[in-house]
């Protein structure tokens, strides 16, 4: 075929700039959780250096992160929708990296609490903005798989936190916990620079993307063609038909994040207190559930996309994956407590986390489906409610353990898995909350 000038039109193969975006999103997700889990890793040394802080004080320092993380979700999502992923995430990566090292530069309950709150506020917008970027840069048929891998890399970052900080920096290199925190700030600075250098808010703006890649990514309407018009066009709208789906999605987020705190705060203590593992063995087996969750997130994303392609029903494809994942997780969490050997119990809990987290990309996919142009704002709203679930889990699980022992705590987690499973029977991801 020839154009009007009778010169042949070159058939271009799409460039692969979108996979650079994918690599940077994976790096940001991994660093997010490596930094987030650093607090738990350095906590024993922190307690030793500040003996005046009580267990209650430490508990409030834990919650300082979750409280500000909840408050920052919607503003972070709005910023991503209005200003674009490039500027917003570059800034917040710098801010949270400075805050993770800030614990090493301060002391006292209120000052450390302020730094922890600042850390939560800075990290709050990360996943809403990353979700926004995956919607912009990946076509619909692979998007959930991409989101599953990105989310799973966060679990890997969390699993690596103890190895990087405790084993490598503090153990092998002999750094103090303060210097270890400062050391892990450096990758954040480098990532923020790389993000600003490589990311654009739209494929049409990227100098490295050719026309074929832009055409591939323009197969469906994009959130905006530039940051300037986003502020005037991004709106969440209420639709009566979508109200139930949104409400159930919020219930799912609350219940799912609530049960997730078993893995964040209780597993090391469970292995030491209830199963009698020594610290070295505990350190080797405690990361297994996080690894299971990472694998489950990848498989869940692939399964979502495969079911949608084969079945052609987006609503029930997502609901089937989300419902069955949490249902199987509930059964396996119950089985975990029945296993007397702590090492074998972690293998079972690894399987529980695998199935529990294969619904994570389902949640991401449903948000981008329902949120449309305002997907980052909706992601922030969902994450706000999820963070409130995590905040509530601290005292609730503590109460269950205090009055009903470890069995009561595990039953509480099982119940929340079941609640999360049931919500997917009512979530219809095809109900849109914003128009493109």
C-alpha positions in Angstrom: 0.0 0.0 0.0 1.2 3.5 -0.8 0.2 7.0 0.4 -0.3 10.0 -1.8 3.4 10.5 -2.4 3.6 6.9 -3.7 6.2 6.0 -1.1 5.8 2.7 0.8 4.6 2.9 4.3 6.9 1.2 6.8 5.2 -1.4 9.0 6.6 -0.8 12.4 6.7 -3.3 15.2 5.6 -1.8 18.5 8.4 -0.6 20.8 8.5 -2.0 24.3 8.6 1.1 26.4 5.6 -0.2 28.3 7.8 -2.9 29.8 10.2 -0.3 31.1 7.2 1.1 32.9 6.4 -2.4 34.2 10.0 -2.9 35.5 9.9 0.5 37.3 6.5 -0.3 38.8 7.8 -3.7 40.1 10.8 -1.9 41.6 8.6 0.6 43.3 6.3 -2.1 44.7 9.3 -4.1 46.0 11.0 -1.1 47.6 7.7 0.0 49.1 7.4 -3.3 51.2 11.1 -3.6 51.9 11.0 -0.2 53.5 7.6 -0.9 55.2 8.8 -4.1 56.8 12.1 -2.5 58.0 10.4 -1.3 61.1 9.6 -4.8 62.3 13.2 -5.9 61.5 14.9 -3.2 63.6 12.3 -3.2 66.4 14.3 -5.5 68.7 17.4 -3.2 68.5 15.2 -0.1 68.7 13.6 -1.5 71.9 17.0 -2.1 73.4 18.2 1.4 72.7 15.0 3.0 74.1 14.0 0.9 77.1 11.8 3.7 78.4 9.2 2.9 75.7 6.5 0.4 76.9 4.8 -2.3 74.8 1.8 0.1 74.5 4.1 2.8 73.2 5.5 0.5 70.6 2.0 -0.6 69.6 1.0 3.0 69.0 4.2 3.5 66.9 3.0 0.6 64.8 -0.4 2.1 64.4 1.0 5.6 63.5 1.9 4.3 60.1 -1.5 2.7 59.5 -3.5 5.8 60.6 -1.7 8.2 58.3 -1.6 5.6 55.5 -5.4 5.5 55.7 -5.7 9.3 55.7 -3.4 9.7 52.7 -5.1 7.2 50.3 -7.7 9.4 48.7 -5.5 12.5 48.5 -2.7 10.4 47.0 -5.1 8.9 44.4 -6.5 12.4 43.6 -3.0 13.7 43.1 -2.3 10.8 40.7 -5.5 11.5 38.7 -4.9 15.2 38.6 -1.1 15.5 38.2 -0.2 12.2 36.6 1.8 9.3 37.8 5.2 10.6 36.8 5.5 13.6 39.1 3.5 12.2 42.0 5.3 8.9 42.4 8.8 10.4 41.9 8.1 12.8 44.8 6.5 10.3 47.2 9.3 7.8 46.7 11.8 10.5 47.8 9.6 11.4 50.7 9.0 7.8 52.0 12.7 7.0 51.6 13.7 10.0 53.7 11.1 9.0 56.3 12.4 5.4 56.6 15.8 6.8 57.4 14.3 9.5 59.6 13.7 6.9 62.4 17.5 6.7 62.7 17.9 10.4 63.1 15.4 11.0 65.9 14.4 9.7 69.3 11.5 10.0 71.7 8.0 8.7 71.4 6.4 11.7 69.8 9.2 12.5 67.4 9.5 8.9 66.2 5.7 8.7 66.0 5.7 11.8 63.8 8.3 10.2 61.5 6.3 7.0 61.3 3.1 8.9 60.5 5.0 10.8 57.8 6.2 7.5 56.4 2.7 6.2 56.2 1.4 9.4 54.6 4.1 9.3 51.9 3.5 5.6 51.0 -0.2 6.0 50.9 -0.4 7.2 47.3 2.0 4.6 45.9 -0.4 1.8 44.9 -3.2 4.1 43.7 -0.7 5.8 41.4 0.9 2.6 40.2 -2.5 1.2 39.5 -3.2 4.3 37.4 0.0 3.8 35.4 -0.8 0.2 34.6 -4.1 1.3 33.3 -2.5 3.8 31.0 0.4 1.7 29.8 -1.1 -1.8 29.3 -3.9 -3.1 27.1 -6.9 -4.6 28.7 -6.1 -8.3 27.8 -2.8 -8.4 29.9 -3.5 -5.7 32.4 -4.6 -7.8 35.3 -1.6 -10.2 34.8 0.7 -7.1 35.0 -1.0 -5.8 38.1 -0.7 -9.2 39.7 3.1 -9.3 39.2 3.5 -5.8 40.4 1.5 -6.5 43.6 3.4 -9.7 44.1 6.7 -8.0 44.0 5.7 -6.1 47.0 5.4 -9.4 48.9 8.9 -10.3 47.7 10.2 -7.0 49.0 8.7 -7.6 52.4 10.1 -11.2 52.5 13.6 -9.8 51.6 13.5 -7.1 54.3 14.9 -9.3 57.1 17.5 -10.8 54.8 18.7 -7.4 53.6 18.6 -5.5 56.8 19.2 -8.1 59.5 21.3 -10.7 57.8 23.3 -8.6 55.3 23.6 -5.0 56.6 23.5 -5.6 60.4 24.8 -9.2 60.5 27.5 -9.6 57.8 28.5 -5.9 57.3 28.2 -5.0 61.0 26.2 -1.9 60.6 24.1 -0.4 63.4 20.3 -0.4 62.8 20.5 3.3 62.3 23.1 3.0 59.5 21.2 0.1 58.0 18.1 2.3 57.6 20.2 5.1 56.0 21.7 2.5 53.6 18.3 1.3 52.4 17.3 5.0 51.7 19.8 5.1 48.9 17.9 2.8 46.5 14.8 5.0 47.0 16.6 8.1 45.8 18.0 6.3 42.7 14.5 4.9 41.9 12.9 8.3 42.2 15.4 9.7 39.7 14.9 6.8 37.3 11.1 7.1 37.6 11.2 10.8 36.7 13.6 10.2 33.8 11.8 7.2 32.2 8.0 7.5 33.0 5.5 9.6 31.1 1.9 10.1 31.9 0.7 9.0 28.5 2.3 6.9 25.7 1.7 9.7 23.3 4.1 11.9 25.3 6.9 9.4 25.5 9.8 10.1 23.1 10.9 6.4 23.1 7.5 5.0 22.1 6.8 4.6 18.4 3.5 5.0 16.6 2.8 1.3 16.7 3.1 1.1 20.4 0.9 4.2 20.9 -1.7 2.6 18.6 -1.6 -0.6 20.6 -2.2 1.3 23.9 -4.8 3.6 22.4 -7.1 0.6 21.7 -9.4 1.9 24.5 -9.9 5.5 25.8 -7.1 6.7 28.1 -7.6 8.6 31.4 -6.2 11.8 29.9 -4.0 13.1 27.2 -2.0 15.3 29.5 -1.9 16.3 33.1 -3.5 19.6 32.4 -7.0 18.5 31.5 -7.1 15.8 34.2 -8.2 18.2 37.0 -11.2 19.3 35.1 -12.3 15.9 33.8 -11.7 13.3 36.6 -14.8 12.7 38.6 -16.2 9.8 40.5 -20.0 9.7 40.0 -22.6 7.8 41.9 -24.7 5.3 40.1 -27.4 3.3 42.0 -26.5 0.2 40.1 -22.9 0.5 41.2 -23.6 1.3 44.8 -23.8 -2.3 46.0 -20.6 -3.3 44.2 -18.7 -0.4 45.6 -20.0 -1.1 49.1 -19.0 -4.8 48.9 -15.6 -3.8 47.5 -15.0 -1.7 50.5 -16.1 -4.5 52.8 -13.7 -6.8 51.0 -10.9 -4.4 51.5 -11.6 -4.0 55.2 -11.8 -7.8 55.8 -8.9 -8.7 53.6 -6.5 -6.2 55.2 -7.7 -7.2 58.6 -6.8 -10.8 58.1 -3.5 -9.8 56.5 -2.2 -8.5 59.8 -1.8 -12.1 60.9 1.2 -12.2 58.6 2.5 -8.8 59.4 2.5 -8.8 63.2 1.8 -12.2 64.6 3.6 -15.0 62.8 7.1 -14.6 64.4 5.4 -14.5 67.9 3.2 -17.5 67.1 6.2 -19.5 66.0 8.3 -18.6 69.1 5.5 -18.7 71.7 3.1 -21.4 70.4 5.4 -23.6 68.4 8.7 -23.2 70.3 11.0 -22.4 67.3 14.3 -20.8 68.0 15.1 -17.4 66.4 17.2 -18.8 63.6 14.6 -21.4 62.5 11.8 -18.8 62.9 13.7 -16.4 60.7 14.0 -19.0 58.0 10.4 -20.2 58.0 8.5 -16.9 58.8 9.0 -15.5 55.3 7.3 -18.5 53.6 3.8 -17.1 53.7 5.0 -13.9 52.0 6.6 -16.0 49.2 3.4 -17.9 48.8 1.5 -14.7 48.5 3.9 -13.4 45.8 3.4 -16.5 43.7 -0.4 -16.4 44.3 -0.6 -12.9 43.1 1.1 -13.7 39.8 -1.0 -16.8 39.2 -4.2 -14.9 40.2 -3.5 -12.2 37.6 -2.8 -14.7 34.8 -5.9 -16.7 35.8 -8.1 -13.5 35.7 -7.0 -12.7 32.2 -7.2 -16.3 31.0 -10.8 -16.7 32.3 -11.9 -13.4 30.7 -10.4 -14.4 27.3 -11.9 -17.9 27.4 -15.2 -17.2 29.1 -15.8 -13.7 27.9 -17.6 -12.7 31.2 -15.5 -10.2 33.0 -17.9 -9.9 36.0 -18.0 -13.5 37.0 -14.4 -14.3 35.9 -13.2 -11.8 38.5 -15.7 -12.9 41.1 -14.9 -16.5 40.8 -11.2 -16.0 41.4 -11.8 -13.6 44.3 -14.4 -15.8 46.0 -12.6 -19.1 45.7 -9.2 -17.7 46.7 -10.4 -16.3 50.1 -12.6 -19.4 50.7 -9.7 -21.8 50.3 -7.5 -19.5 52.4 -10.0 -19.6 55.2 -9.8 -23.4 55.3 -6.0 -23.5 55.2 -5.7 -20.9 58.0 -7.8 -23.1 60.1 -5.7 -26.2 59.2 -2.5 -24.2 60.1 -3.4 -24.0 63.7 -4.1 -27.7 63.9 -0.5 -28.5 62.8 1.7 -28.9 65.8 5.1 -28.6 64.0 5.8 -24.9 63.4 7.8 -25.5 60.2 5.1 -27.6 58.6 2.5 -25.0 59.8 4.3 -22.4 57.8 4.2 -24.6 54.7 0.4 -24.8 55.1 0.2 -21.1 55.8 2.2 -20.5 52.7 -0.5 -22.3 50.7 -3.1 -20.2 52.6 -1.4 -17.0 51.6 -1.0 -18.3 48.0 -4.8 -18.6 47.6 -5.6 -15.5 49.7 -3.4 -13.3 47.5 -4.4 -14.7 44.2 -7.5 -12.5 44.7 -5.2 -9.4 45.0 -4.9 -8.7 41.3 -8.7 -9.3 41.1 -9.2 -6.4 43.4 -6.8 -4.2 41.4 -8.6 -5.3 38.2 -12.0 -4.5 39.6 -10.9 -1.1 40.7 -9.5 -0.2 37.3 -12.6 -1.6 35.6 -15.0 0.4 37.9 -12.9 3.5 38.3 -12.3 4.3 34.7 -10.7 7.8 34.5 -10.8 8.1 38.3 -9.2 4.7 39.0 -6.4 6.2 41.2 -9.0 8.1 43.3 -11.1 4.9 43.6 -8.0 2.9 44.5 -7.3 5.4 47.2 -10.8 5.2 48.6 -10.6 1.3 48.7 -7.1 1.4 50.3 -8.4 3.9 52.9 -11.0 1.4 54.1 -8.5 -1.4 53.9 -6.0 0.5 56.1 -8.8 1.1 58.6 -9.3 -2.7 58.6 -5.6 -3.1 59.4 -5.7 -0.5 62.1 -8.7 -2.3 63.7 -7.0 -5.7 63.5 -4.3 -4.7 66.0 -6.5 -4.4 69.1 -9.1 -6.9 67.9 -6.6 -9.7 67.3 -4.9 -8.8 70.6 -8.2 -9.1 72.4 -8.9 -12.4 70.9 -5.5 -13.8 71.8 -5.7 -12.3 75.4 -9.1 -13.9 76.2 -9.2 -16.9 73.8 -5.6 -17.8 73.1 -4.0 -18.5 69.8 -7.0 -20.5 68.7 -9.3 -17.5 69.1 -6.9 -15.3 67.1 -6.8 -17.8 64.2 -10.6 -18.2 64.3 -10.9 -14.4 63.9 -8.7 -14.5 60.8 -10.7 -17.4 59.4 -13.9 -15.4 59.9 -12.5 -12.4 58.0 -11.4 -14.6 55.1 -14.9 -15.9 54.8 -16.4 -12.4 54.9 -14.0 -11.4 52.1 -14.9 -14.4 50.1 -18.7 -13.7 50.3 -18.3 -10.1 49.1 -17.3 -11.3 45.6 -20.7 -12.8 45.1 -22.0 -9.2 45.0 -19.2 -7.2 43.4 -19.9 -6.5 39.7 -16.8 -5.0 38.2 -18.7 -3.9 35.1 -20.6 -1.3 37.0 -18.7 1.9 36.2 -18.2 4.8 38.7 -16.6 7.1 36.2 -16.8 7.7 32.4 -13.8 7.8 30.1 
